């Protein structure tokens, strides 16, 4: 039962992150970004900032 719950939670979390990242990428496409940061560079910066933000949630739930 615990494995099924972890699997379901991981799938929901992954889906949430993918939708969030896609919406951020759409907003970045319309933003005025300096030339060196366009494309994959800003995507890596965004992914890094998102990972730092989600690391803050790591201690909230203790099982």
N, CA, C and O of each residue as an XYZ file, in Angstrom:
252
protein
N       0.825     -1.192      0.000
C       0.000      0.000      0.000
C       0.873      1.262      0.000
O       0.578      2.234     -0.695
N       1.939      1.228      0.784
C       2.816      2.387      0.868
C       3.508      2.644     -0.468
O       3.684      3.796     -0.862
N       3.900      1.585     -1.163
C       4.551      1.744     -2.467
C       3.594      2.352     -3.489
O       3.996      3.186     -4.301
N       2.347      1.940     -3.450
C       1.360      2.497     -4.373
C       1.139      3.986     -4.100
O       1.001      4.780     -5.031
N       1.107      4.355     -2.828
C       0.936      5.763     -2.473
C       2.142      6.584     -2.911
O       1.979      7.685     -3.436
N       3.345      6.065     -2.703
C       4.546      6.773     -3.144
C       4.575      6.903     -4.664
O       4.934      7.958     -5.187
N       4.206      5.855     -5.368
C       4.177      5.903     -6.829
C       3.180      6.921     -7.347
O       3.480      7.685     -8.264
N       2.001      6.930     -6.761
C       0.979      7.898     -7.165
C       1.422      9.322     -6.848
O       1.249     10.223     -7.669
N       1.987      9.527     -5.672
C       2.448     10.864     -5.288
C       3.568     11.352     -6.191
O       3.611     12.532     -6.542
N       4.471     10.463     -6.570
C       5.559     10.847     -7.471
C       5.011     11.239     -8.835
O       5.485     12.202     -9.439
N       4.022     10.507     -9.325
C       3.427     10.828    -10.623
C       2.707     12.173    -10.584
O       2.812     12.961    -11.524
N       1.987     12.436     -9.517
C       1.285     13.718     -9.381
C       2.292     14.861     -9.267
O       2.111     15.910     -9.885
N       3.342     14.667     -8.487
C       4.367     15.694     -8.339
C       5.090     15.977     -9.640
O       5.338     17.135     -9.978
N       5.430     14.924    -10.374
C       6.101     15.091    -11.663
C       5.202     15.834    -12.643
O       5.665     16.720    -13.360
N       3.926     15.481    -12.678
C       2.986     16.162    -13.574
C       2.857     17.636    -13.208
O       2.813     18.495    -14.089
N       2.798     17.929    -11.919
C       2.701     19.317    -11.469
C       3.926     20.121    -11.896
O       3.793     21.247    -12.375
N       5.105     19.554    -11.726
C       6.336     20.256    -12.094
C       6.405     20.467    -13.604
O       6.837     21.529    -14.051
N       5.992     19.488    -14.392
C       6.029     19.636    -15.846
C       5.069     20.727    -16.320
O       5.414     21.510    -17.205
N       3.878     20.787    -15.743
C       2.915     21.832    -16.108
C       3.435     23.200    -15.677
O       3.318     24.173    -16.421
N       4.003     23.276    -14.488
C       4.557     24.533    -13.998
C       5.712     25.006    -14.871
O       5.785     26.186    -15.213
N       6.608     24.103    -15.233
C       7.752     24.469    -16.062
C       7.305     24.878    -17.461
O       7.875     25.801    -18.043
N       6.297     24.209    -18.008
C       5.785     24.577    -19.334
C       5.169     25.972    -19.313
O       5.353     26.746    -20.252
N       4.446     26.292    -18.254
C       3.849     27.629    -18.184
C       4.921     28.701    -18.011
O       4.793     29.797    -18.558
N       5.966     28.401    -17.263
C       7.061     29.365    -17.121
C       7.772     29.555    -18.449
O       8.127     30.680    -18.801
N       7.989     28.469    -19.197
C       8.655     28.588    -20.499
C       7.832     29.431    -21.472
O       8.397     30.187    -22.262
N       6.512     29.310    -21.425
C       5.660     30.135    -22.285
C       5.793     31.613    -21.930
O       5.850     32.463    -22.817
N       5.842     31.917    -20.645
C       6.005     33.316    -20.228
C       7.380     33.834    -20.605
O       7.519     35.001    -20.972
N       8.404     32.986    -20.521
C       9.754     33.411    -20.882
C       9.890     33.650    -22.380
O      10.700     34.473    -22.807
N       9.108     32.943    -23.173
C       9.171     33.130    -24.626
C       8.721     34.538    -25.018
O       9.197     35.091    -26.009
N       7.812     35.108    -24.248
C       7.306     36.448    -24.552
C       8.071     37.546    -23.820
O       7.848     38.730    -24.076
N       8.969     37.167    -22.913
C       9.693     38.158    -22.112
C      10.903     38.700    -22.865
O      11.416     38.073    -23.792
N      11.340     39.874    -22.444
C      12.532     40.495    -23.021
C      13.755     40.010    -22.237
O      14.102     40.569    -21.197
N      14.392     38.973    -22.747
C      15.535     38.339    -22.087
C      16.799     38.726    -22.841
O      16.798     38.727    -24.072
N      17.886     39.057    -22.129
C      19.143     39.371    -22.815
C      19.606     38.207    -23.693
O      19.346     37.044    -23.385
N      20.285     38.531    -24.776
C      20.681     37.533    -25.774
C      21.474     36.357    -25.202
O      21.216     35.226    -25.613
N      22.422     36.549    -24.279
C      23.176     35.386    -23.784
C      22.333     34.393    -22.991
O      22.717     33.232    -22.847
N      21.191     34.838    -22.477
C      20.357     33.966    -21.652
C      19.186     33.341    -22.402
O      18.434     32.568    -21.809
N      19.009     33.642    -23.655
C      17.875     33.090    -24.407
C      18.057     31.599    -24.648
O      19.182     31.113    -24.764
N      16.945     30.880    -24.722
C      16.981     29.457    -25.058
C      17.264     28.575    -23.852
O      16.635     28.708    -22.803
N      18.224     27.671    -24.023
C      18.510     26.683    -22.985
C      19.115     27.293    -21.728
O      18.941     26.753    -20.636
N      19.825     28.412    -21.866
C      20.454     29.022    -20.693
C      19.414     29.453    -19.665
O      19.561     29.158    -18.479
N      18.381     30.138    -20.096
C      17.351     30.578    -19.157
C      16.548     29.386    -18.645
O      16.033     29.428    -17.528
N      16.434     28.327    -19.442
C      15.744     27.118    -18.983
C      16.523     26.459    -17.847
O      15.925     25.993    -16.877
N      17.846     26.416    -17.956
C      18.658     25.837    -16.883
C      18.604     26.689    -15.621
O      18.541     26.153    -14.515
N      18.628     28.000    -15.775
C      18.518     28.887    -14.617
C      17.159     28.695    -13.947
O      17.074     28.626    -12.721
N      16.115     28.611    -14.736
C      14.766     28.407    -14.204
C      14.652     27.067    -13.488
O      14.069     26.990    -12.407
N      15.203     26.013    -14.082
C      15.162     24.695    -13.445
C      15.924     24.709    -12.123
O      15.489     24.090    -11.152
N      17.043     25.400    -12.078
C      17.801     25.499    -10.833
C      17.037     26.233     -9.746
O      17.034     25.810     -8.590
N      16.390     27.330    -10.110
C      15.602     28.074     -9.125
C      14.393     27.274     -8.652
O      14.026     27.332     -7.478
N      13.772     26.525     -9.569
C      12.645     25.677     -9.173
C      13.105     24.573     -8.231
O      12.405     24.245     -7.273
N      14.274     23.998     -8.492
C      14.766     22.933     -7.613
C      15.068     23.476     -6.221
O      14.807     22.801     -5.226
N      15.615     24.689     -6.139
C      15.842     25.297     -4.828
C      14.526     25.564     -4.108
O      14.431     25.381     -2.894
N      13.518     25.995     -4.850
C      12.213     26.256     -4.239
C      11.583     24.970     -3.718
O      11.010     24.960     -2.628
N      11.683     23.888     -4.481
C      11.080     22.628     -4.048
C      11.893     21.944     -2.960
O      11.354     21.116     -2.227
N      13.185     22.271     -2.835
C      13.970     21.726     -1.729
C      13.459     22.245     -0.392
O      13.635     21.592      0.636
N      12.837     23.397     -0.398
C      12.263     23.940      0.824
C      11.117     23.107      1.360
O      10.819     23.163      2.554
N      10.471     22.338      0.506
C       9.361     21.483      0.935
C       9.827     20.143      1.489
O       9.002     19.372      1.979
N      11.113     19.842      1.428
C      11.592     18.502      1.781
C      11.388     18.164      3.254
O      11.227     16.988      3.580
N      11.389     19.126      4.140
C      11.245     18.822      5.554
C       9.844     18.984      6.095
O       9.635     18.841      7.300
N       8.882     19.275      5.251
C       7.526     19.531      5.736
C       6.788     18.275      6.173
O       6.066     18.300      7.170
N       6.956     17.186      5.448
C       6.195     15.969      5.726
C       7.152     14.893      6.207
O       8.103     14.542      5.510
N       6.901     14.375      7.388
C       7.694     13.272      7.936
C       6.796     12.037      8.015
O       5.736     12.065      8.640
N       7.235     10.963      7.378
C       6.455      9.718      7.421
C       7.151      8.683      8.249
O       6.646      7.570      8.400
